[in-house]
Amino acid sequence: MTGTLLLIPSTLGGTSPQDVLPMKVLEHIQSTRYFIVEQSKAARAFLKSCEMPVAQQEIHVVELDKHDEKQDLDALLAPALSGHNIGLLSDAGCPGVADPGAHVVAIAHRKGIPVKPLIGPSSLLLALMASGLEGQRFCFNGYIPIDRNERMKKLQQLEDRALRFNETQLFIETPYRNNGMIEDVLKTLAGTTRLCLAADLSTPNEWVRTLSVRDWKSNVPNLHKRPTVFLIGA
């Protein structure tokens, strides 16, 4: 029999898995012995917090190297063809969403390996839910350019699409560059455009606020090193 590829959401911060993951998801994790992960150290720490019933040496963890185009992804799925379930685990949030795991999922489909997405925190959906912006039409744009001229051009394009189609535009930034991103957003967008900043979602420090760009200019937050989702809306 073929095993299943389990898509396992990880926590978004230091939150206990028991606080954000359903019991059934924890049971799936605890019964799995093979995992494909981004970073072994972070993955093993997460698995330990899930109260695995076996010793760490009985858990097989292999890293998915997003920088190695020649990595044999087929080999990572070999245990599933031998009947073992495999957990695909992101460093934070849902695998396959803003995450290199999508390539593994695509190969699993090609090989006829069942794929099962499990319920857990997604920073993108949590931010959209809490923003008050349009939730039926939205687009996630990943990371936008670092070059300032290219960045401002991209922000103008996102604003234009948000206003023209009433389509909420989501993007993220490396947390230590958040404050620079906020500065560029406030300089680039029109005063009446709405901006939501959603930081540290699902953690004790969670903070979400939506204001017009004009109002943000007198309430600029310090989100340095705080994982944040940016949302632009009409």
C-alpha positions in Angstrom: 0.0 0.0 0.0 1.1 3.6 -0.7 1.5 6.0 2.2 0.1 9.5 2.3 1.9 12.8 2.1 0.6 14.8 5.1 0.8 18.6 4.7 1.5 19.7 8.3 1.1 23.3 9.3 3.6 24.5 11.9 3.2 27.2 14.5 3.8 30.9 13.4 5.8 31.7 16.6 6.6 30.3 20.0 3.0 29.2 20.5 2.4 25.7 21.8 1.1 23.4 19.0 -1.6 22.3 21.4 -3.0 25.8 21.4 -3.4 26.1 17.6 -3.6 22.6 16.2 -6.6 20.3 16.4 -6.1 17.0 18.3 -6.6 15.0 15.1 -3.7 16.9 13.5 -1.5 16.2 16.5 -2.4 12.5 16.3 -1.3 12.5 12.6 2.0 14.1 13.6 2.6 11.7 16.5 2.0 8.6 14.4 4.4 9.7 11.6 8.1 8.8 11.5 9.2 10.3 8.2 9.3 14.0 7.6 10.5 16.4 4.8 11.4 19.7 6.3 13.0 23.1 5.6 15.5 23.0 8.5 16.1 20.0 10.7 16.8 21.8 13.9 13.6 23.8 13.7 11.6 20.8 12.6 12.9 18.6 15.5 12.1 21.3 18.0 8.6 21.6 16.7 8.1 17.8 16.7 9.4 17.6 20.3 6.8 20.2 21.3 4.1 18.0 19.7 5.0 15.3 22.3 6.2 12.6 19.9 5.8 9.2 21.6 9.1 7.9 20.3 12.8 8.9 20.7 14.2 11.5 18.3 16.5 8.9 16.7 13.4 7.0 15.5 12.2 10.0 13.6 13.6 10.3 10.1 14.0 13.9 9.0 15.3 15.0 5.6 15.8 18.6 4.5 14.3 20.1 1.3 17.0 22.3 -0.1 15.3 25.1 -2.0 18.7 26.3 -3.3 19.6 23.0 -4.9 17.8 22.5 -8.2 19.5 19.1 -8.6 18.2 17.6 -5.3 16.5 14.3 -5.9 12.9 15.1 -4.8 11.7 11.7 -6.0 14.0 10.0 -3.4 12.4 12.1 -0.6 9.1 10.5 -1.3 10.5 6.9 -1.5 9.1 5.9 2.0 5.6 6.7 0.9 6.0 4.1 -2.0 6.9 1.6 0.7 3.7 2.3 2.7 4.9 4.9 5.1 3.2 8.2 5.7 5.4 11.3 5.2 4.9 14.6 6.9 5.8 17.7 4.8 6.6 20.4 7.3 7.2 24.2 6.8 9.3 26.3 9.2 6.2 28.3 9.9 2.6 28.1 8.7 1.3 26.0 5.9 3.6 23.9 3.6 3.2 24.7 -0.1 2.1 28.3 0.5 4.9 30.8 0.1 7.0 27.7 0.7 9.2 25.4 -1.5 7.2 22.3 -0.5 4.8 22.8 -3.4 7.4 21.0 -5.6 7.2 17.9 -3.4 3.4 18.0 -3.5 3.5 18.2 -7.3 5.7 15.1 -7.5 3.5 13.2 -5.1 0.5 13.8 -7.4 2.6 12.6 -10.3 3.5 9.4 -8.5 0.0 8.7 -7.3 0.8 9.3 -3.7 -2.3 10.6 -1.8 -1.9 14.1 -0.5 -3.7 15.2 2.7 -3.7 18.9 3.8 -4.1 19.3 7.6 -5.7 22.2 9.4 -3.5 24.8 11.1 -2.5 28.4 11.2 -2.0 30.4 7.9 -0.7 33.9 8.4 -2.2 35.0 5.1 -5.7 33.8 5.8 -5.6 35.0 9.4 -4.5 38.5 8.2 -7.2 38.6 5.6 -9.8 37.6 8.1 -8.8 40.2 10.5 -8.2 43.1 8.0 -11.8 44.1 7.2 -10.7 44.3 3.5 -12.3 42.5 0.6 -12.2 38.7 1.3 -13.7 37.4 -1.9 -11.1 38.8 -4.3 -7.5 38.8 -3.1 -4.0 38.0 -4.4 -0.8 37.0 -2.5 2.3 38.6 -4.1 5.0 37.0 -1.9 8.1 39.2 -1.4 8.2 42.4 -3.5 11.5 43.9 -4.8 14.2 45.1 -2.5 15.4 47.8 -4.9 13.6 50.9 -3.8 12.7 52.2 -7.3 11.4 48.7 -8.3 9.6 48.4 -4.9 7.7 51.7 -5.3 6.8 50.8 -8.9 5.4 47.4 -7.6 3.5 49.1 -4.8 1.8 51.4 -7.3 0.9 48.4 -9.4 -0.6 46.6 -6.3 -2.5 49.7 -5.3 -3.9 50.2 -8.8 -5.1 46.6 -8.9 -6.6 46.8 -5.4 -8.6 50.0 -6.3 -9.5 49.0 -9.8 -10.8 45.5 -9.1 -11.5 45.8 -5.4 -9.0 43.0 -4.9 -7.0 42.9 -1.7 -3.3 42.7 -2.3 -1.1 40.8 0.3 2.6 40.6 0.5 5.3 40.0 3.1 8.8 41.2 3.9 11.8 39.9 5.8 11.0 40.9 9.4 14.1 43.0 10.0 13.2 45.2 6.9 9.6 45.8 8.0 10.1 49.4 9.1 11.7 50.3 5.9 8.8 48.7 4.0 6.3 50.6 6.0 8.1 53.9 5.3 8.1 53.2 1.5 4.4 52.1 1.6 3.3 55.3 3.3 5.4 57.4 0.8 4.0 55.7 -2.2 0.3 55.0 -1.7 -2.5 57.5 -1.9 -3.8 58.8 1.4 -7.2 57.2 1.1 -6.0 53.7 0.3 -6.4 51.3 3.2 -3.5 49.5 4.6 -3.6 46.6 7.1 -0.6 45.5 9.1 -0.9 42.1 10.8 2.0 41.1 13.0 2.8 38.0 15.2 -0.4 36.3 14.2 -1.6 33.5 16.5 1.0 34.4 19.1 0.5 36.2 22.5 1.9 39.3 20.8 -0.6 39.3 17.9 -1.3 42.8 16.6 -3.6 43.7 13.7 -4.8 47.1 12.6 -6.3 48.6 9.4 -6.2 52.4 8.7 -6.0 54.7 5.7 -2.5 55.6 4.6 -3.2 59.1 5.7 -4.0 58.0 9.2 -1.1 55.6 9.4 1.3 58.5 8.9 0.5 59.8 12.4 0.5 56.3 13.9 3.6 54.6 12.4 4.2 51.4 14.3 7.6 49.7 15.1 7.4 46.2 13.6 11.1 45.6 13.5 11.8 41.8 13.5 8.0 41.0 13.9 6.7 38.6 11.2 4.1 40.8 9.4 1.6 40.5 6.6 0.9 43.7 4.6 -2.5 44.1 2.9 -3.6 46.9 0.6 -7.3 47.4 -0.1 -9.8 49.8 -1.6 
